[in-house]
Amino acid sequence: MSFVGTLRDHKVTLFTHTSTTTAMVLAGLLLWSAPLALYITAWRTVSASDSVNTLWSVNVGVHCGVGALVVVEALVTVGRFWPLQTAIIGGATYVTFSVAGLLGYHASTDDGVAIVASALACACVANAVLVSILFELFHRGLVVPAARVSLQTTILPVGGVLSARRSSSV
């Protein structure tokens, strides 16, 4: 089972049919690659000090690392390993906040503001999509699908009283 399969099983918006699922995976790839292209463009074309260029290179590296971790999460841990999700969300948040700081720097030097502002906007949209999908999955997961719930009947040793309880295979 993949994370996309989990999204499909829980009927998360736009993940219910194969065609829309493919479109969402491609949209995810676009939402990862657009900020990356803008980070690289800003890093390579906007004049800045060595320390600012180093920060851009770190952002590119962290963004690539986060992308690799997202692939691992989607195919291996299927959203069920919170430390990996922490690394993904933490890395993406670091890059986004760092780009916001770089926007302030570039605004003060009046160089590359449009590229950096575009990079920040792309990062914010990508982060919002990721978190929104996770929130919808979380909220849909609060309601356990009927197929995963069974009724267990137990005879208790005290007085032979029969009780029933619901259990979930979650």
Legacy VTK file of the C-alpha trace (Angstrom):
# vtk DataFile Version 3.0
C-alpha trace
ASCII
DATASET POLYDATA
POINTS 170 float
0.000 0.000 0.000
1.245 3.463 -0.824
0.371 6.770 0.775
-1.592 7.638 -2.356
-3.516 4.380 -1.834
-4.266 5.459 1.730
-5.558 8.792 0.441
-7.717 6.934 -2.090
-9.056 4.511 0.575
-10.109 7.436 2.766
-11.666 9.227 -0.234
-9.538 12.337 0.187
-10.617 15.003 -2.309
-9.157 14.482 -5.805
-7.692 11.082 -4.861
-10.813 9.003 -5.524
-10.164 8.126 -9.192
-7.019 6.994 -10.947
-7.016 9.942 -13.365
-7.325 12.576 -10.637
-4.801 10.713 -8.487
-2.284 10.838 -11.342
-3.014 14.539 -11.792
-2.438 15.163 -8.066
0.863 13.277 -8.110
1.953 15.390 -11.098
0.743 18.533 -9.293
2.831 17.491 -6.284
5.875 17.116 -8.498
5.204 20.578 -9.941
4.740 22.043 -6.439
8.131 20.600 -5.499
10.011 21.549 -8.661
8.694 25.134 -9.110
10.135 26.436 -5.810
13.340 24.483 -6.476
13.753 26.158 -9.869
13.160 29.576 -8.307
15.607 28.865 -5.451
18.296 27.892 -7.945
17.502 30.914 -10.131
17.774 33.284 -7.173
20.950 31.598 -5.927
22.696 31.742 -9.306
21.473 35.038 -10.785
20.957 37.494 -7.935
24.084 39.190 -6.664
24.618 38.609 -2.962
27.315 38.097 -0.365
28.956 34.733 0.187
26.896 34.079 3.306
23.621 34.747 1.443
24.722 32.492 -1.417
25.581 29.804 1.124
22.104 30.105 2.607
20.571 29.701 -0.850
22.670 26.571 -1.440
21.584 25.155 1.930
17.948 25.833 1.014
18.369 23.996 -2.293
19.937 21.031 -0.485
17.290 20.904 2.237
14.507 21.219 -0.365
15.978 18.273 -2.329
16.317 16.280 0.886
12.704 16.987 1.832
11.621 15.832 -1.635
13.507 12.555 -1.177
11.955 12.060 2.266
8.474 12.646 0.835
9.094 9.862 -1.692
10.228 7.534 1.127
7.162 8.448 3.167
4.813 7.929 0.222
6.238 4.542 -0.772
7.696 3.012 2.398
6.251 4.325 5.660
2.885 5.309 4.143
2.393 8.206 6.545
2.727 6.023 9.633
6.090 7.164 10.990
5.839 10.521 12.708
9.616 11.140 13.014
9.882 11.109 9.225
6.916 13.475 8.939
8.621 15.721 11.496
11.759 15.837 9.354
9.695 16.623 6.254
7.592 19.342 7.863
10.567 20.760 9.771
12.750 20.910 6.671
10.036 22.501 4.555
9.265 25.014 7.308
12.954 25.888 7.675
13.287 26.570 3.960
10.092 28.642 3.852
11.104 30.800 6.817
14.615 31.136 5.432
13.278 32.334 2.069
11.132 34.887 3.912
14.312 36.191 5.553
16.096 36.221 2.206
13.204 38.208 0.749
13.862 40.864 3.395
17.542 40.891 2.499
16.908 41.147 -1.230
14.255 43.848 -0.707
16.825 45.885 1.223
19.320 45.573 -1.638
16.596 46.030 -4.276
17.930 43.056 -6.218
16.002 39.942 -7.201
12.890 40.775 -5.193
10.489 39.355 -7.809
12.311 36.013 -8.016
12.574 35.625 -4.245
8.957 36.704 -3.669
7.835 34.185 -6.301
9.895 31.469 -4.623
8.303 32.276 -1.270
4.807 32.260 -2.771
5.423 28.870 -4.439
6.789 27.422 -1.200
3.788 28.672 0.769
1.308 27.191 -1.716
3.166 23.856 -1.777
3.262 23.706 2.028
-0.425 24.606 2.243
-1.382 21.812 -0.170
0.683 19.263 1.767
-0.737 20.250 5.139
-4.293 20.476 3.785
-4.119 16.937 2.417
-2.768 15.691 5.751
-5.529 17.516 7.664
-8.235 16.068 5.427
-6.771 12.578 5.821
-6.631 13.064 9.586
-10.225 14.226 9.774
-11.465 11.455 7.488
-9.435 8.940 9.513
-11.288 9.895 12.682
-14.275 8.045 11.281
-13.257 4.391 11.011
-14.623 2.842 7.797
-17.275 0.190 8.503
-15.242 -2.517 6.768
-12.502 -2.174 9.403
-14.821 -2.444 12.404
-15.965 -5.786 13.752
-18.283 -6.658 16.599
-16.696 -8.986 19.127
-18.794 -10.963 21.551
-17.217 -12.020 24.801
-18.540 -14.191 27.597
-17.205 -12.765 30.809
-16.189 -15.211 33.535
-18.193 -13.312 36.189
-21.704 -14.737 36.169
-21.579 -15.662 32.476
-22.634 -12.168 31.401
-22.516 -11.594 27.680
-21.051 -8.313 26.485
-20.373 -6.896 23.086
-17.798 -4.327 22.191
-16.619 -2.741 19.021
-13.036 -3.131 18.009
-11.040 -1.631 15.221
-8.123 -3.081 13.321
-6.386 0.308 13.244
LINES 1 171
170 0 1 2 3 4 5 6 7 8 9 10 11 12 13 14 15 16 17 18 19 20 21 22 23 24 25 26 27 28 29 30 31 32 33 34 35 36 37 38 39 40 41 42 43 44 45 46 47 48 49 50 51 52 53 54 55 56 57 58 59 60 61 62 63 64 65 66 67 68 69 70 71 72 73 74 75 76 77 78 79 80 81 82 83 84 85 86 87 88 89 90 91 92 93 94 95 96 97 98 99 100 101 102 103 104 105 106 107 108 109 110 111 112 113 114 115 116 117 118 119 120 121 122 123 124 125 126 127 128 129 130 131 132 133 134 135 136 137 138 139 140 141 142 143 144 145 146 147 148 149 150 151 152 153 154 155 156 157 158 159 160 161 162 163 164 165 166 167 168 169
